[in-house]
């Protein structure tokens, strides 16, 4: 797994509307076609995803070895 969201990279919401987040955590999402798009996550969205990963450790991608790649 090579995806990373860095919690020290904060983007402040410059045109904040009532009820929207004060800050976001930026990421670049690459689609299966290779196109990349920016994404903004709130802290609550990241915490929810981390809790989901804790509840479902069997779904977290394992680093694939060359041997596993060959045999799959």
WOWOTA-V566561 format. One record per residue. SS is DSSP state (hx for helix, st for strand, lp for the rest). D_FIRST is the distance of its C-alpha to the first C-alpha in Angstrom with 2 decimals. Layout:
SS	D_FIRST
SS	D_FIRST
//
This chain:
lp	0.00
lp	3.78
lp	5.96
lp	8.84
lp	12.29
lp	14.84
lp	17.65
lp	20.10
lp	19.97
st	22.60
st	24.53
st	27.89
lp	29.28
lp	32.16
lp	34.04
lp	33.43
lp	35.28
lp	36.57
lp	33.97
lp	30.93
lp	28.39
lp	29.54
st	26.15
st	22.70
st	19.25
st	18.27
st	15.07
st	14.76
st	13.65
st	13.43
lp	15.08
lp	15.10
lp	18.18
lp	16.61
lp	18.56
st	17.23
st	18.78
st	18.97
st	18.47
st	20.05
st	19.13
lp	21.66
hx	21.10
hx	22.13
hx	19.52
hx	16.73
hx	18.56
hx	19.00
hx	15.33
hx	14.76
hx	17.78
hx	16.58
hx	13.41
hx	15.97
hx	18.24
lp	15.83
hx	13.64
hx	13.94
hx	11.97
lp	8.70
lp	6.26
lp	6.89
lp	6.07
lp	8.54
lp	11.68
hx	14.30
hx	16.64
hx	14.60
hx	14.17
hx	17.91
hx	19.04
lp	17.33
//
